[in-house]
Amino acid sequence: MTPELTVLALAGLLQGLQICLMAVPANLELGPGKTMSPRDASRMAQPIAEQVSDKTGRLIRAMNNHFEALILFTIAVLVVTLGDKGTGLTAGCAWAYLIARIAYVPAYYFGLAPWRSLIWFVGFLSTMLMLLSALI
């Protein structure tokens, strides 16, 4: 397996961990009646993320942000792997993405500004560099 695919698998596991990190406190705060409901807008006063504590809301937003980032990273890994364009640079960028995404969770949870945004940018830049590298 290529280094980029290995990191993609680890990023998928990170996403699963983030779901658990978010779900446990959300369920404790809201109760199963709310979290197991269909969550129809007509039945909810506001979105779940707005009904939980600030830190649990941050975990929800960090999880959702990783879903968004993971889409682009997956595209980059597929382009690099299927295009047979893997290099030391793309492998390094993949690892930088994963490290940034791991660091992003506590940075968001503890409200570390501006570090959270800078950490996010490292992951984003790594993904973009992988795509550009595959095209060159």
DRENDO-1510 file (C-alpha; in Angstrom, 1 decimal, always signed):
<recs>
REC; n; res; u; v; w
REC; 1; MET; +0.0; +0.0; +0.0 .
REC; 2; THR; +1.3; +3.5; -0.8 .
REC; 3; PRO; +2.1; +5.9; +2.0 .
REC; 4; GLU; -0.8; +8.1; +0.8 .
REC; 5; LEU; -3.3; +5.3; +1.0 .
REC; 6; THR; -2.0; +4.3; +4.4 .
REC; 7; VAL; -2.6; +7.9; +5.6 .
REC; 8; LEU; -6.0; +7.9; +4.0 .
REC; 9; ALA; -6.9; +4.8; +6.0 .
REC; 10; LEU; -5.7; +6.4; +9.2 .
REC; 11; ALA; -7.6; +9.6; +8.4 .
REC; 12; GLY; -10.8; +7.4; +8.0 .
REC; 13; LEU; -10.1; +6.0; +11.5 .
REC; 14; LEU; -9.6; +9.5; +12.8 .
REC; 15; GLN; -13.0; +10.4; +11.4 .
REC; 16; GLY; -14.5; +7.4; +13.2 .
REC; 17; LEU; -12.8; +8.5; +16.5 .
REC; 18; GLN; -14.1; +12.1; +16.0 .
REC; 19; ILE; -17.7; +10.7; +15.6 .
REC; 20; CYS; -17.3; +8.9; +19.0 .
REC; 21; LEU; -15.7; +11.9; +20.7 .
REC; 22; MET; -18.7; +14.0; +19.6 .
REC; 23; ALA; -21.4; +11.4; +20.1 .
REC; 24; VAL; -20.7; +10.5; +23.8 .
REC; 25; PRO; -21.0; +14.0; +25.2 .
REC; 26; ALA; -23.9; +14.9; +22.9 .
REC; 27; ASN; -25.8; +11.9; +24.0 .
REC; 28; LEU; -25.1; +12.6; +27.7 .
REC; 29; GLU; -26.1; +16.3; +27.3 .
REC; 30; LEU; -29.2; +15.8; +25.2 .
REC; 31; GLY; -30.4; +12.3; +26.1 .
REC; 32; PRO; -31.3; +9.5; +23.8 .
REC; 33; GLY; -34.8; +10.8; +23.2 .
REC; 34; LYS; -33.4; +13.7; +21.2 .
REC; 35; THR; -30.3; +12.1; +19.7 .
REC; 36; MET; -32.2; +9.0; +18.5 .
REC; 37; SER; -35.1; +11.0; +17.1 .
REC; 38; PRO; -35.4; +11.8; +13.4 .
REC; 39; ARG; -34.4; +15.4; +14.3 .
REC; 40; ASP; -37.0; +16.9; +11.9 .
REC; 41; ALA; -36.8; +20.7; +11.8 .
REC; 42; SER; -40.5; +20.9; +12.8 .
REC; 43; ARG; -39.7; +19.0; +16.0 .
REC; 44; MET; -36.5; +20.7; +17.0 .
REC; 45; ALA; -36.2; +24.3; +18.3 .
REC; 46; GLN; -32.7; +24.5; +16.9 .
REC; 47; PRO; -30.0; +22.3; +15.4 .
REC; 48; ILE; -28.3; +19.8; +17.7 .
REC; 49; ALA; -25.0; +21.7; +17.6 .
REC; 50; GLU; -26.7; +24.7; +19.1 .
REC; 51; GLN; -28.3; +22.7; +21.9 .
REC; 52; VAL; -25.1; +21.3; +23.4 .
REC; 53; SER; -22.4; +22.9; +25.5 .
REC; 54; ASP; -19.8; +25.1; +23.8 .
REC; 55; LYS; -17.1; +22.3; +23.8 .
REC; 56; THR; -19.4; +19.6; +22.5 .
REC; 57; GLY; -20.5; +22.0; +19.8 .
REC; 58; ARG; -16.9; +22.5; +18.9 .
REC; 59; LEU; -16.5; +18.7; +18.6 .
REC; 60; ILE; -19.4; +18.6; +16.3 .
REC; 61; ARG; -18.0; +21.4; +14.1 .
REC; 62; ALA; -14.5; +19.8; +14.1 .
REC; 63; MET; -16.0; +16.5; +13.0 .
REC; 64; ASN; -18.0; +18.2; +10.2 .
REC; 65; ASN; -14.9; +20.1; +9.2 .
REC; 66; HIS; -13.0; +16.9; +8.8 .
REC; 67; PHE; -15.7; +15.4; +6.7 .
REC; 68; GLU; -15.2; +18.4; +4.3 .
REC; 69; ALA; -11.4; +18.2; +4.4 .
REC; 70; LEU; -11.5; +14.4; +4.0 .
REC; 71; ILE; -13.3; +14.7; +0.6 .
REC; 72; LEU; -10.5; +16.8; -0.9 .
REC; 73; PHE; -7.8; +14.7; +0.7 .
REC; 74; THR; -9.4; +11.5; -0.7 .
REC; 75; ILE; -9.4; +13.1; -4.1 .
REC; 76; ALA; -5.8; +14.0; -3.8 .
REC; 77; VAL; -4.8; +10.5; -2.7 .
REC; 78; LEU; -6.8; +8.9; -5.5 .
REC; 79; VAL; -5.2; +11.3; -8.1 .
REC; 80; VAL; -1.7; +10.6; -6.8 .
REC; 81; THR; -2.2; +6.9; -6.5 .
REC; 82; LEU; -4.1; +6.1; -9.7 .
REC; 83; GLY; -2.0; +8.5; -11.6 .
REC; 84; ASP; +1.1; +6.8; -10.3 .
REC; 85; LYS; +2.5; +10.2; -9.2 .
REC; 86; GLY; +3.5; +9.3; -5.6 .
REC; 87; THR; +6.7; +10.9; -4.5 .
REC; 88; GLY; +8.4; +11.8; -1.2 .
REC; 89; LEU; +6.7; +15.1; -1.4 .
REC; 90; THR; +3.2; +13.6; -1.7 .
REC; 91; ALA; +3.9; +11.1; +1.1 .
REC; 92; GLY; +5.2; +14.0; +3.3 .
REC; 93; CYS; +2.1; +16.1; +2.5 .
REC; 94; ALA; -0.2; +13.2; +3.3 .
REC; 95; TRP; +1.5; +12.8; +6.7 .
REC; 96; ALA; +1.4; +16.5; +7.3 .
REC; 97; TYR; -2.4; +16.4; +6.5 .
REC; 98; LEU; -3.0; +13.7; +9.1 .
REC; 99; ILE; -0.9; +15.4; +11.8 .
REC; 100; ALA; -2.7; +18.6; +11.2 .
REC; 101; ARG; -6.1; +17.0; +11.4 .
REC; 102; ILE; -5.1; +15.2; +14.6 .
REC; 103; ALA; -3.9; +18.6; +16.1 .
REC; 104; TYR; -7.0; +20.3; +14.8 .
REC; 105; VAL; -9.4; +18.5; +17.2 .
REC; 106; PRO; -7.9; +19.7; +20.5 .
REC; 107; ALA; -7.1; +23.1; +19.0 .
REC; 108; TYR; -10.8; +23.5; +18.2 .
REC; 109; TYR; -12.0; +21.9; +21.4 .
REC; 110; PHE; -10.0; +24.3; +23.6 .
REC; 111; GLY; -10.7; +27.3; +21.3 .
REC; 112; LEU; -7.0; +28.0; +20.5 .
REC; 113; ALA; -7.2; +31.0; +18.2 .
REC; 114; PRO; -5.5; +31.6; +15.8 .
REC; 115; TRP; -3.8; +28.2; +16.0 .
REC; 116; ARG; -6.8; +26.3; +15.0 .
REC; 117; SER; -7.0; +28.2; +11.7 .
REC; 118; LEU; -3.3; +27.8; +11.1 .
REC; 119; ILE; -3.5; +24.1; +11.8 .
REC; 120; TRP; -6.4; +23.8; +9.4 .
REC; 121; PHE; -4.4; +25.7; +6.8 .
REC; 122; VAL; -1.5; +23.2; +7.1 .
REC; 123; GLY; -3.9; +20.3; +6.2 .
REC; 124; PHE; -5.5; +22.3; +3.4 .
REC; 125; LEU; -2.1; +23.4; +1.9 .
REC; 126; SER; -0.8; +19.8; +2.1 .
REC; 127; THR; -3.8; +18.5; +0.2 .
REC; 128; MET; -3.5; +21.2; -2.5 .
REC; 129; LEU; +0.3; +20.5; -2.9 .
REC; 130; MET; -0.5; +16.8; -3.4 .
REC; 131; LEU; -2.9; +17.7; -6.2 .
REC; 132; LEU; -0.5; +20.2; -7.8 .
REC; 133; SER; +2.3; +17.7; -7.6 .
REC; 134; ALA; +0.3; +15.1; -9.4 .
REC; 135; LEU; -0.4; +17.5; -12.2 .
REC; 136; ILE; +3.2; +18.6; -12.7 .
</recs>
